[in-house]
């Protein structure tokens, strides 16, 4: 059970949940692992290879694996959801940061996607409430589906008034 599940009010239901996209944890760890493998390959080209190349190669691979684990943990601490009453975004593991906007107060939702973002279905969300405050949330999975669900729920609320 996540933060959003645990903090629903009376009669509130989750409509849509998403998280950070897996691409967020692939950059630097992948580079470290590839460079480490390159050092190990370079070591095989020499007749009397230095142990130093071996240490560097395995060290970079280890660093990449550790970074991947840390980024995976950090990605799993982000929850983004739409309920029938509000939009909730929670980030952080030890230090929690939440951003909640009542659906009637949502002024705009912007989605920014790169070419890779469109291909792999991730992007940056910018949610602006009636107070004008907004914060970008990067590398979010299914941002257009999130935006669509917010619009559908807001339409239902407007029709019910």
C-alpha positions as CSV (number, residue, x, y, z in Angstrom):
1,X,0.0,0.0,0.0
2,X,1.3,3.4,-0.9
3,X,0.9,6.9,0.3
4,X,-2.0,7.7,-1.9
5,X,-3.9,4.5,-0.8
6,X,-3.3,5.3,2.8
7,X,-4.4,9.0,2.6
8,X,-7.8,8.7,0.8
9,X,-10.6,10.7,2.4
10,X,-14.2,9.4,2.9
11,X,-15.7,8.4,-0.5
12,X,-12.5,9.1,-2.4
13,X,-11.5,6.6,-5.0
14,X,-8.3,6.2,-7.1
15,X,-8.9,6.7,-10.8
16,X,-5.4,6.5,-12.2
17,X,-1.9,5.9,-10.8
18,X,1.5,6.3,-12.4
19,X,5.2,6.5,-11.4
20,X,8.5,7.7,-12.7
21,X,9.4,6.0,-16.0
22,X,12.1,3.3,-16.0
23,X,14.2,5.4,-18.4
24,X,15.0,7.7,-15.5
25,X,17.4,5.2,-14.0
26,X,19.2,4.1,-17.2
27,X,21.5,7.0,-18.1
28,X,24.6,7.1,-15.8
29,X,24.4,3.5,-14.6
30,X,24.4,2.3,-18.2
31,X,27.4,4.6,-19.1
32,X,29.4,3.3,-16.1
33,X,28.7,-0.3,-16.9
34,X,29.6,0.1,-20.6
35,X,32.8,1.9,-19.8
36,X,33.7,-0.8,-17.2
37,X,33.1,-3.5,-19.8
38,X,35.3,-1.5,-22.2
39,X,38.1,-1.5,-19.7
40,X,37.7,-5.3,-19.2
41,X,37.8,-5.7,-23.0
42,X,40.8,-3.4,-23.3
43,X,42.6,-5.6,-20.7
44,X,42.2,-8.6,-23.0
45,X,44.0,-6.9,-25.9
46,X,47.3,-6.8,-24.0
47,X,49.7,-9.7,-23.6
48,X,50.6,-8.8,-20.0
49,X,47.5,-6.9,-18.9
50,X,47.7,-4.6,-15.9
51,X,45.6,-5.6,-12.9
52,X,44.8,-1.9,-12.7
53,X,42.6,-2.1,-15.8
54,X,40.8,-5.0,-14.2
55,X,40.1,-3.1,-11.0
56,X,38.9,0.0,-12.9
57,X,36.6,-2.2,-15.1
58,X,35.0,-4.1,-12.2
59,X,34.9,-0.9,-10.1
60,X,32.9,1.0,-12.8
61,X,30.6,-1.9,-13.3
62,X,30.0,-2.1,-9.6
63,X,29.4,1.6,-9.4
64,X,26.9,1.4,-12.2
65,X,25.0,-1.4,-10.5
66,X,24.9,0.5,-7.2
67,X,23.7,3.7,-9.0
68,X,21.0,1.6,-10.7
69,X,19.8,0.3,-7.4
70,X,19.7,3.7,-5.8
71,X,17.9,5.3,-8.7
72,X,15.4,2.4,-8.7
73,X,14.8,3.0,-5.0
74,X,14.3,6.7,-5.6
75,X,12.0,6.1,-8.6
76,X,9.8,3.8,-6.5
77,X,9.3,6.5,-3.9
78,X,7.4,8.7,-6.4
79,X,3.6,8.2,-6.6
80,X,1.3,10.2,-8.9
81,X,-2.4,9.7,-8.8
82,X,-5.8,11.1,-9.8
83,X,-8.7,10.4,-7.5
84,X,-12.3,11.5,-7.9
85,X,-11.5,14.5,-5.7
86,X,-7.9,15.6,-6.2
87,X,-4.5,15.2,-7.9
88,X,-1.8,13.8,-5.6
89,X,1.9,13.7,-6.2
90,X,4.2,12.3,-3.5
91,X,8.0,12.2,-3.8
92,X,10.7,11.2,-1.3
93,X,11.8,8.3,0.8
94,X,13.0,9.8,4.1
95,X,12.0,13.4,3.4
96,X,8.5,13.3,2.0
97,X,7.2,16.0,-0.3
98,X,3.5,16.1,-1.3
99,X,1.7,18.2,-3.8
100,X,-2.1,18.0,-3.8
101,X,-4.5,20.0,-5.9
102,X,-8.3,19.7,-5.6
103,X,-9.6,18.9,-9.1
104,X,-11.8,22.0,-9.2
105,X,-8.7,24.1,-8.6
106,X,-6.6,22.6,-11.4
107,X,-6.1,25.4,-14.0
108,X,-3.8,23.6,-16.4
109,X,-1.8,20.5,-17.0
110,X,1.1,20.7,-19.4
111,X,2.9,17.7,-20.8
112,X,6.3,18.1,-22.4
113,X,7.7,15.1,-24.3
114,X,10.9,14.6,-26.3
115,X,11.0,12.3,-29.3
116,X,12.3,9.5,-27.0
117,X,9.5,10.5,-24.5
118,X,6.9,10.0,-27.2
119,X,8.4,6.6,-28.3
120,X,8.7,5.3,-24.7
121,X,5.7,7.1,-23.3
122,X,7.2,9.4,-20.7
123,X,7.4,13.1,-20.2
124,X,7.4,16.1,-17.9
125,X,4.2,17.1,-16.1
126,X,3.5,20.6,-15.0
127,X,0.3,21.0,-13.0
128,X,-0.8,24.5,-12.2
129,X,-3.4,25.1,-9.5
130,X,-5.6,28.2,-9.0
131,X,-2.9,29.8,-6.8
132,X,-0.5,29.8,-9.8
133,X,2.0,27.5,-8.1
134,X,3.5,24.8,-10.3
135,X,6.4,22.4,-10.2
136,X,7.7,20.2,-13.1
137,X,7.7,16.5,-12.5
138,X,10.2,14.9,-14.9
139,X,10.3,11.5,-16.6
140,X,6.7,10.5,-15.6
141,X,5.3,7.4,-17.2
142,X,2.1,7.8,-19.2
143,X,1.8,11.6,-18.9
144,X,-0.9,11.9,-21.5
145,X,-3.1,9.2,-19.9
146,X,-2.7,11.1,-16.6
147,X,-3.8,14.3,-18.2
148,X,-6.7,12.6,-19.9
149,X,-7.9,11.1,-16.6
150,X,-7.8,14.4,-14.9
151,X,-9.9,16.0,-17.7
152,X,-12.4,13.2,-17.6
153,X,-12.9,13.5,-13.8
154,X,-13.1,17.3,-14.0
155,X,-15.8,16.9,-16.7
156,X,-17.8,14.5,-14.5
157,X,-17.5,16.9,-11.6
158,X,-18.7,19.8,-13.7
159,X,-21.6,17.8,-15.1
160,X,-22.6,16.8,-11.5
161,X,-22.7,20.5,-10.3
